[in-house]
Amino acid sequence: MKNLCDRISPVIDLILASASPRRRQLFALGNWNFEVIVSAVDETPLENESAREYVSRLAKDKALAIRSKVKKEAVIIGSDTTVVDGQEILGKPIDESDAERILKQLRGKNHQVLTGIAIYRVSDEKLVTDLCITNVPMRNYSDAEILAYIQTGDPMDKAGAYAIQHAEFNPIQSLSGCYAGVMGLPMCHIVRGLREFDIFPNANVPVSCQSLLNYDCDVTKEILNNKTSEVLKTSEV
């Protein structure tokens, strides 16, 4: 794994366009110098918009929304995560009753978590996009566990009304795929996306990520050895 991400490239104007403390914690694993600027966009799904289209659009919108606030040399990272049950997009719950409904809907079966990322360089409008999809099997938790978890307040700002890393609720049965993607920022996808800008981490991200999450990831090499999905100019999208 060492040769996949061990080049060093200092970057001054690297911007994470997110208010999420979880994304900030994950992005810091790259040991980059970076700034956080919150990007506020309308997260309402468009009519007939698929989940893939939805998270990809919002990730791009979040990156582009703050471009006027940064220097021309800046590289901005936007990200968006959603939970999908069949064809239904399950965003953040609107209230506690909605959180209960969502958690009961997901209980004891598989769903998908999609995280879109967009990396944008202001100077030449270069845009790199990628998508992480993780299959998530939920355990058969009880109604009492759902209510106790909701009382913590934790579900209310989470897509799908849960945090995979919540130790007490412990919502999943098992996992194969990108754990960090379910948390909101798939770091190996971030690393390979930033390579398109000749930006490399100052740490071994896969090792740091797996250590932080206490998770043995089975997709790291596959992701880092493959190309990012799309490299575009903003005029092309």
Buried (B, 14 or more C-beta within 10 A) or exposed (E): BEEBBEEEEEBEBBBBBBEBEBBBBBBBBBEBEBEBBEBEBEBEBEEEBBBBEBBBBBBBBBBBBBBEEBEEEBBBBBBBBBBBBEEEBBBBBEEBEBBBBBBEBBBEEEBBBBBBBBBBBBEEBBBBBBBBBBEBBBEEBEEEBBEEBBEEEBBBEBBBBBBBBBEEBBBBBEBEBBBBBBBBBBBBBBBBBBBBBEBBBBBBBBBBBBEBBEBEBEBBEEBBEEEBBBBBEBEEB
